[in-house]
Amino acid sequence: MIINFPNSWVNSQYGFKRYILNKFPFSIIYKIVNNQIMIISVMHNSRKPNYWQDRVE
């Protein structure tokens, strides 16, 4: 879905997008950089919402 429709999800903080998986309790956090999809995190949905942000420079 992300490859076919990368701009379908709303930008969150710092321009990241979040794709929520349907059958699993995970989300994919990604960003589009120079027409490429950069996956930042595969996040478990029960954790703090922005725990992964300290990994990004």
ZIZIHU-V980517 format. One record per pair of residues at least 4 apart in sequence whose ideal C-beta (glycine too) atoms are under 7 Angstrom apart, sorted by sequence separation. I is the first residue (numbers start at 0). J is the second residue. D is the distance in whole Angstrom. If there is no record, write none. Layout:
i=I j=J d=D
i=I j=J d=D
This chain:
i=0 j=4 d=6
i=1 j=5 d=6
i=10 j=14 d=5
i=11 j=15 d=5
i=42 j=46 d=7
i=46 j=50 d=5
i=11 j=16 d=7
i=20 j=25 d=5
i=31 j=36 d=6
i=32 j=37 d=5
i=10 j=16 d=6
i=11 j=17 d=6
i=20 j=26 d=7
i=19 j=26 d=5
i=29 j=36 d=5
i=30 j=37 d=5
i=8 j=16 d=4
i=18 j=26 d=6
i=29 j=37 d=6
i=8 j=17 d=6
i=17 j=26 d=5
i=18 j=27 d=5
i=29 j=38 d=5
i=30 j=39 d=6
i=42 j=51 d=6
i=8 j=18 d=6
i=29 j=39 d=6
i=17 j=28 d=6
i=18 j=29 d=7
i=27 j=38 d=6
i=28 j=39 d=5
i=40 j=51 d=4
i=28 j=40 d=4
i=39 j=51 d=7
i=15 j=28 d=5
i=16 j=29 d=6
i=15 j=29 d=7
i=16 j=30 d=7
i=27 j=41 d=6
i=28 j=42 d=6
i=40 j=54 d=7
i=15 j=30 d=5
i=14 j=30 d=6
i=25 j=41 d=6
i=26 j=42 d=5
i=39 j=55 d=6
i=1 j=18 d=5
i=25 j=42 d=6
i=0 j=18 d=7
i=25 j=43 d=6
i=26 j=44 d=6
i=24 j=43 d=6
i=25 j=44 d=6
i=24 j=44 d=5
i=24 j=45 d=6
i=28 j=51 d=6
i=15 j=39 d=6
i=1 j=27 d=7
i=5 j=31 d=6
i=1 j=29 d=6
i=5 j=36 d=6
i=2 j=36 d=7
i=1 j=36 d=6
